[in-house]
Amino acid sequence: MTKIALVVGHNARSQGAVRVTDGRSEYDWMGDLSAQILAANPGRYRVFRRPAGVVYTREISQTYAEVDAWGASGSIELHFNAAAASTATGTETLTSGTKGSRRLATLIQSAMVGVLGLRDRGLLVRDRKARGGESLWAGRAPAVLIEPYFGSNAGDCAAADRHFHQLAAGINAACTEFLKG
């Protein structure tokens, strides 16, 4: 069976950005989203969490070595964006630019924009050394890193909360399409 790894962004010690509406971290909120996606098709997905207390690059390489050992056909690292300006808004997906990564990113980006209705910030190609790039290049399977909304924007947070279940369903549907080849 083809499988998709869901990698929760950040770790228990360094939980990433915090939402302005409720103080929830990326690690916390995306942990809930990964559980919702997993519930849609438990045989397809496995949730991976990056270990705390190790050097950042080791944290990434260790997690994606586990993803590779599991035999993933693709991986999605789950994050949300943040910016100093509370007006920053929108949905974006990071891709390595490889054929498989770009295809998965296109499907997921379209699903997230369709569900959330936020500004389409598009696909961002990252090399290994760019911010977020290590996660896109560390494993063998096509990888993407999603940023469905800005946690620093109250309206984006409200849209993400209002459409939480649809967001998980949209990502699952995009993965179904991706796995069809």
ChimeraX commands (.cxc) that place a marker at each C-alpha (Angstrom):
marker #1 position 0.00,0.00,0.00 radius 0.5
marker #1 position 1.16,3.51,-0.73 radius 0.5
marker #1 position 1.58,5.64,2.36 radius 0.5
marker #1 position 1.94,9.29,3.31 radius 0.5
marker #1 position 3.97,10.50,6.29 radius 0.5
marker #1 position 2.52,13.39,8.28 radius 0.5
marker #1 position 5.37,15.20,10.02 radius 0.5
marker #1 position 4.25,17.61,12.73 radius 0.5
marker #1 position 6.35,20.76,12.47 radius 0.5
marker #1 position 8.71,21.75,15.28 radius 0.5
marker #1 position 8.94,19.68,18.47 radius 0.5
marker #1 position 7.72,19.47,22.06 radius 0.5
marker #1 position 10.46,21.80,23.33 radius 0.5
marker #1 position 10.46,24.32,20.47 radius 0.5
marker #1 position 6.83,24.49,19.35 radius 0.5
marker #1 position 7.03,27.15,16.65 radius 0.5
marker #1 position 4.77,30.11,16.06 radius 0.5
marker #1 position 1.84,30.91,18.34 radius 0.5
marker #1 position -1.67,31.86,17.21 radius 0.5
marker #1 position -2.84,35.34,18.20 radius 0.5
marker #1 position -6.38,34.16,18.91 radius 0.5
marker #1 position -5.76,31.44,21.48 radius 0.5
marker #1 position -2.02,31.05,22.08 radius 0.5
marker #1 position -1.85,27.57,20.54 radius 0.5
marker #1 position 1.47,26.67,18.97 radius 0.5
marker #1 position 2.12,25.19,15.53 radius 0.5
marker #1 position 3.16,21.93,17.19 radius 0.5
marker #1 position -0.11,21.73,19.13 radius 0.5
marker #1 position -2.56,22.82,16.40 radius 0.5
marker #1 position -0.86,20.82,13.66 radius 0.5
marker #1 position -0.78,17.79,15.97 radius 0.5
marker #1 position -4.59,17.97,16.02 radius 0.5
marker #1 position -4.74,18.42,12.23 radius 0.5
marker #1 position -2.46,15.43,11.65 radius 0.5
marker #1 position -4.71,13.30,13.91 radius 0.5
marker #1 position -7.76,14.39,11.91 radius 0.5
marker #1 position -6.08,13.51,8.59 radius 0.5
marker #1 position -4.94,10.15,10.03 radius 0.5
marker #1 position -8.50,9.38,11.15 radius 0.5
marker #1 position -9.71,9.75,7.54 radius 0.5
marker #1 position -7.61,6.77,6.41 radius 0.5
marker #1 position -5.54,5.15,9.20 radius 0.5
marker #1 position -3.97,2.62,6.81 radius 0.5
marker #1 position -2.56,5.35,4.58 radius 0.5
marker #1 position -0.98,7.71,7.10 radius 0.5
marker #1 position 1.45,7.71,9.98 radius 0.5
marker #1 position 2.21,10.72,12.16 radius 0.5
marker #1 position 5.87,11.49,12.86 radius 0.5
marker #1 position 7.08,13.96,15.46 radius 0.5
marker #1 position 10.49,15.56,15.37 radius 0.5
marker #1 position 12.55,14.81,18.50 radius 0.5
marker #1 position 13.35,17.56,21.00 radius 0.5
marker #1 position 16.79,18.05,22.45 radius 0.5
marker #1 position 18.89,17.32,19.38 radius 0.5
marker #1 position 20.59,19.69,16.94 radius 0.5
marker #1 position 18.10,21.04,14.38 radius 0.5
marker #1 position 19.65,19.37,11.31 radius 0.5
marker #1 position 19.90,16.08,13.22 radius 0.5
marker #1 position 16.25,16.46,14.24 radius 0.5
marker #1 position 15.29,16.70,10.56 radius 0.5
marker #1 position 17.58,13.91,9.31 radius 0.5
marker #1 position 16.51,11.54,12.11 radius 0.5
marker #1 position 12.80,12.11,11.46 radius 0.5
marker #1 position 13.07,11.67,7.70 radius 0.5
marker #1 position 15.23,8.54,8.16 radius 0.5
marker #1 position 12.24,7.13,10.09 radius 0.5
marker #1 position 9.90,8.24,7.28 radius 0.5
marker #1 position 12.16,6.46,4.75 radius 0.5
marker #1 position 12.34,3.29,6.89 radius 0.5
marker #1 position 8.53,3.25,7.02 radius 0.5
marker #1 position 8.47,3.32,3.21 radius 0.5
marker #1 position 6.52,6.53,2.63 radius 0.5
marker #1 position 5.41,7.38,-0.90 radius 0.5
marker #1 position 5.28,11.05,0.10 radius 0.5
marker #1 position 5.54,13.30,3.14 radius 0.5
marker #1 position 3.78,16.42,4.36 radius 0.5
marker #1 position 5.32,18.56,7.07 radius 0.5
marker #1 position 2.60,20.58,8.80 radius 0.5
marker #1 position 3.16,24.19,9.89 radius 0.5
marker #1 position 1.35,27.52,9.93 radius 0.5
marker #1 position 2.87,30.85,9.04 radius 0.5
marker #1 position 3.50,33.90,11.21 radius 0.5
marker #1 position 4.59,37.45,10.44 radius 0.5
marker #1 position 5.31,40.62,12.36 radius 0.5
marker #1 position 2.45,42.33,10.53 radius 0.5
marker #1 position -0.94,41.03,11.65 radius 0.5
marker #1 position -2.25,41.76,8.15 radius 0.5
marker #1 position -0.14,39.03,6.48 radius 0.5
marker #1 position -2.55,36.43,5.14 radius 0.5
marker #1 position -2.80,33.43,2.91 radius 0.5
marker #1 position -1.93,29.87,2.08 radius 0.5
marker #1 position 1.34,28.56,0.68 radius 0.5
marker #1 position 3.13,25.28,0.15 radius 0.5
marker #1 position 6.88,24.72,0.03 radius 0.5
marker #1 position 8.25,22.24,-2.50 radius 0.5
marker #1 position 11.71,21.01,-3.46 radius 0.5
marker #1 position 10.72,21.56,-7.08 radius 0.5
marker #1 position 11.18,17.92,-8.05 radius 0.5
marker #1 position 8.41,16.43,-10.19 radius 0.5
marker #1 position 6.85,14.42,-7.35 radius 0.5
marker #1 position 7.13,17.20,-4.77 radius 0.5
marker #1 position 5.69,19.78,-7.15 radius 0.5
marker #1 position 2.76,17.49,-8.02 radius 0.5
marker #1 position 1.92,16.82,-4.36 radius 0.5
marker #1 position 2.34,20.51,-3.52 radius 0.5
marker #1 position 0.03,21.59,-6.36 radius 0.5
marker #1 position -2.71,19.19,-5.26 radius 0.5
marker #1 position -2.49,20.16,-1.58 radius 0.5
marker #1 position -2.22,23.90,-2.26 radius 0.5
marker #1 position -5.34,23.80,-4.42 radius 0.5
marker #1 position -7.24,21.87,-1.75 radius 0.5
marker #1 position -6.20,24.22,1.07 radius 0.5
marker #1 position -7.02,27.39,-0.90 radius 0.5
marker #1 position -10.38,25.91,-1.93 radius 0.5
marker #1 position -11.32,25.07,1.64 radius 0.5
marker #1 position -9.97,28.09,3.52 radius 0.5
marker #1 position -10.68,30.76,0.90 radius 0.5
marker #1 position -7.55,32.69,1.87 radius 0.5
marker #1 position -5.16,34.44,-0.52 radius 0.5
marker #1 position -3.28,31.94,-2.70 radius 0.5
marker #1 position 0.39,32.66,-1.99 radius 0.5
marker #1 position 1.34,29.78,-4.29 radius 0.5
marker #1 position 4.11,27.23,-4.34 radius 0.5
marker #1 position 7.54,28.21,-3.08 radius 0.5
marker #1 position 10.51,26.18,-4.34 radius 0.5
marker #1 position 13.23,25.78,-1.71 radius 0.5
marker #1 position 16.72,24.40,-2.03 radius 0.5
marker #1 position 18.24,22.42,0.83 radius 0.5
marker #1 position 19.81,25.47,2.52 radius 0.5
marker #1 position 16.77,27.74,2.40 radius 0.5
marker #1 position 14.37,28.08,5.33 radius 0.5
marker #1 position 12.23,24.90,5.32 radius 0.5
marker #1 position 14.41,23.33,2.63 radius 0.5
marker #1 position 16.08,20.70,4.78 radius 0.5
marker #1 position 12.72,18.98,5.37 radius 0.5
marker #1 position 12.05,18.90,1.62 radius 0.5
marker #1 position 15.35,17.23,0.74 radius 0.5
marker #1 position 16.12,14.99,3.76 radius 0.5
marker #1 position 14.09,11.94,2.73 radius 0.5
marker #1 position 13.69,9.84,-0.39 radius 0.5
marker #1 position 9.94,10.37,-0.91 radius 0.5
marker #1 position 8.51,13.53,-2.51 radius 0.5
marker #1 position 8.05,16.03,0.31 radius 0.5
marker #1 position 6.11,19.24,0.87 radius 0.5
marker #1 position 5.81,21.66,3.76 radius 0.5
marker #1 position 2.40,23.27,4.17 radius 0.5
marker #1 position 1.55,26.70,5.60 radius 0.5
marker #1 position -2.27,26.84,5.29 radius 0.5
marker #1 position -2.70,30.14,7.14 radius 0.5
marker #1 position -1.04,32.83,9.25 radius 0.5
marker #1 position -1.30,32.30,13.00 radius 0.5
marker #1 position -0.44,35.98,13.39 radius 0.5
marker #1 position -3.68,36.97,11.59 radius 0.5
marker #1 position -6.90,36.62,13.62 radius 0.5
marker #1 position -9.02,36.26,10.46 radius 0.5
marker #1 position -6.80,33.45,9.13 radius 0.5
marker #1 position -7.02,31.65,12.47 radius 0.5
marker #1 position -10.82,31.95,12.43 radius 0.5
marker #1 position -10.96,30.53,8.88 radius 0.5
marker #1 position -8.69,27.63,9.88 radius 0.5
marker #1 position -10.82,26.85,12.94 radius 0.5
marker #1 position -14.11,27.20,11.05 radius 0.5
marker #1 position -12.93,24.87,8.26 radius 0.5
marker #1 position -10.74,22.52,10.33 radius 0.5
marker #1 position -12.53,19.29,9.32 radius 0.5
marker #1 position -12.79,20.36,5.67 radius 0.5
marker #1 position -9.07,21.21,5.66 radius 0.5
marker #1 position -8.20,17.70,6.84 radius 0.5
marker #1 position -10.60,16.19,4.28 radius 0.5
marker #1 position -9.14,18.35,1.51 radius 0.5
marker #1 position -5.59,17.28,2.33 radius 0.5
marker #1 position -6.72,13.64,2.41 radius 0.5
marker #1 position -8.42,14.03,-0.99 radius 0.5
marker #1 position -5.25,15.63,-2.43 radius 0.5
marker #1 position -3.19,12.72,-1.11 radius 0.5
marker #1 position -5.64,10.23,-2.65 radius 0.5
marker #1 position -5.19,11.93,-6.02 radius 0.5
marker #1 position -1.40,12.03,-5.61 radius 0.5
marker #1 position -1.22,8.32,-4.83 radius 0.5
marker #1 position -3.17,7.44,-7.98 radius 0.5
marker #1 position -0.02,8.44,-9.85 radius 0.5
marker link #1:1,2 radius 0.2
marker link #1:2,3 radius 0.2
marker link #1:3,4 radius 0.2
marker link #1:4,5 radius 0.2
marker link #1:5,6 radius 0.2
marker link #1:6,7 radius 0.2
marker link #1:7,8 radius 0.2
marker link #1:8,9 radius 0.2
marker link #1:9,10 radius 0.2
marker link #1:10,11 radius 0.2
marker link #1:11,12 radius 0.2
marker link #1:12,13 radius 0.2
marker link #1:13,14 radius 0.2
marker link #1:14,15 radius 0.2
marker link #1:15,16 radius 0.2
marker link #1:16,17 radius 0.2
marker link #1:17,18 radius 0.2
marker link #1:18,19 radius 0.2
marker link #1:19,20 radius 0.2
marker link #1:20,21 radius 0.2
marker link #1:21,22 radius 0.2
marker link #1:22,23 radius 0.2
marker link #1:23,24 radius 0.2
marker link #1:24,25 radius 0.2
marker link #1:25,26 radius 0.2
marker link #1:26,27 radius 0.2
marker link #1:27,28 radius 0.2
marker link #1:28,29 radius 0.2
marker link #1:29,30 radius 0.2
marker link #1:30,31 radius 0.2
marker link #1:31,32 radius 0.2
marker link #1:32,33 radius 0.2
marker link #1:33,34 radius 0.2
marker link #1:34,35 radius 0.2
marker link #1:35,36 radius 0.2
marker link #1:36,37 radius 0.2
marker link #1:37,38 radius 0.2
marker link #1:38,39 radius 0.2
marker link #1:39,40 radius 0.2
marker link #1:40,41 radius 0.2
marker link #1:41,42 radius 0.2
marker link #1:42,43 radius 0.2
marker link #1:43,44 radius 0.2
marker link #1:44,45 radius 0.2
marker link #1:45,46 radius 0.2
marker link #1:46,47 radius 0.2
marker link #1:47,48 radius 0.2
marker link #1:48,49 radius 0.2
marker link #1:49,50 radius 0.2
marker link #1:50,51 radius 0.2
marker link #1:51,52 radius 0.2
marker link #1:52,53 radius 0.2
marker link #1:53,54 radius 0.2
marker link #1:54,55 radius 0.2
marker link #1:55,56 radius 0.2
marker link #1:56,57 radius 0.2
marker link #1:57,58 radius 0.2
marker link #1:58,59 radius 0.2
marker link #1:59,60 radius 0.2
marker link #1:60,61 radius 0.2
marker link #1:61,62 radius 0.2
marker link #1:62,63 radius 0.2
marker link #1:63,64 radius 0.2
marker link #1:64,65 radius 0.2
marker link #1:65,66 radius 0.2
marker link #1:66,67 radius 0.2
marker link #1:67,68 radius 0.2
marker link #1:68,69 radius 0.2
marker link #1:69,70 radius 0.2
marker link #1:70,71 radius 0.2
marker link #1:71,72 radius 0.2
marker link #1:72,73 radius 0.2
marker link #1:73,74 radius 0.2
marker link #1:74,75 radius 0.2
marker link #1:75,76 radius 0.2
marker link #1:76,77 radius 0.2
marker link #1:77,78 radius 0.2
marker link #1:78,79 radius 0.2
marker link #1:79,80 radius 0.2
marker link #1:80,81 radius 0.2
marker link #1:81,82 radius 0.2
marker link #1:82,83 radius 0.2
marker link #1:83,84 radius 0.2
marker link #1:84,85 radius 0.2
marker link #1:85,86 radius 0.2
marker link #1:86,87 radius 0.2
marker link #1:87,88 radius 0.2
marker link #1:88,89 radius 0.2
marker link #1:89,90 radius 0.2
marker link #1:90,91 radius 0.2
marker link #1:91,92 radius 0.2
marker link #1:92,93 radius 0.2
marker link #1:93,94 radius 0.2
marker link #1:94,95 radius 0.2
marker link #1:95,96 radius 0.2
marker link #1:96,97 radius 0.2
marker link #1:97,98 radius 0.2
marker link #1:98,99 radius 0.2
marker link #1:99,100 radius 0.2
marker link #1:100,101 radius 0.2
marker link #1:101,102 radius 0.2
marker link #1:102,103 radius 0.2
marker link #1:103,104 radius 0.2
marker link #1:104,105 radius 0.2
marker link #1:105,106 radius 0.2
marker link #1:106,107 radius 0.2
marker link #1:107,108 radius 0.2
marker link #1:108,109 radius 0.2
marker link #1:109,110 radius 0.2
marker link #1:110,111 radius 0.2
marker link #1:111,112 radius 0.2
marker link #1:112,113 radius 0.2
marker link #1:113,114 radius 0.2
marker link #1:114,115 radius 0.2
marker link #1:115,116 radius 0.2
marker link #1:116,117 radius 0.2
marker link #1:117,118 radius 0.2
marker link #1:118,119 radius 0.2
marker link #1:119,120 radius 0.2
marker link #1:120,121 radius 0.2
marker link #1:121,122 radius 0.2
marker link #1:122,123 radius 0.2
marker link #1:123,124 radius 0.2
marker link #1:124,125 radius 0.2
marker link #1:125,126 radius 0.2
marker link #1:126,127 radius 0.2
marker link #1:127,128 radius 0.2
marker link #1:128,129 radius 0.2
marker link #1:129,130 radius 0.2
marker link #1:130,131 radius 0.2
marker link #1:131,132 radius 0.2
marker link #1:132,133 radius 0.2
marker link #1:133,134 radius 0.2
marker link #1:134,135 radius 0.2
marker link #1:135,136 radius 0.2
marker link #1:136,137 radius 0.2
marker link #1:137,138 radius 0.2
marker link #1:138,139 radius 0.2
marker link #1:139,140 radius 0.2
marker link #1:140,141 radius 0.2
marker link #1:141,142 radius 0.2
marker link #1:142,143 radius 0.2
marker link #1:143,144 radius 0.2
marker link #1:144,145 radius 0.2
marker link #1:145,146 radius 0.2
marker link #1:146,147 radius 0.2
marker link #1:147,148 radius 0.2
marker link #1:148,149 radius 0.2
marker link #1:149,150 radius 0.2
marker link #1:150,151 radius 0.2
marker link #1:151,152 radius 0.2
marker link #1:152,153 radius 0.2
marker link #1:153,154 radius 0.2
marker link #1:154,155 radius 0.2
marker link #1:155,156 radius 0.2
marker link #1:156,157 radius 0.2
marker link #1:157,158 radius 0.2
marker link #1:158,159 radius 0.2
marker link #1:159,160 radius 0.2
marker link #1:160,161 radius 0.2
marker link #1:161,162 radius 0.2
marker link #1:162,163 radius 0.2
marker link #1:163,164 radius 0.2
marker link #1:164,165 radius 0.2
marker link #1:165,166 radius 0.2
marker link #1:166,167 radius 0.2
marker link #1:167,168 radius 0.2
marker link #1:168,169 radius 0.2
marker link #1:169,170 radius 0.2
marker link #1:170,171 radius 0.2
marker link #1:171,172 radius 0.2
marker link #1:172,173 radius 0.2
marker link #1:173,174 radius 0.2
marker link #1:174,175 radius 0.2
marker link #1:175,176 radius 0.2
marker link #1:176,177 radius 0.2
marker link #1:177,178 radius 0.2
marker link #1:178,179 radius 0.2
marker link #1:179,180 radius 0.2
marker link #1:180,181 radius 0.2
view
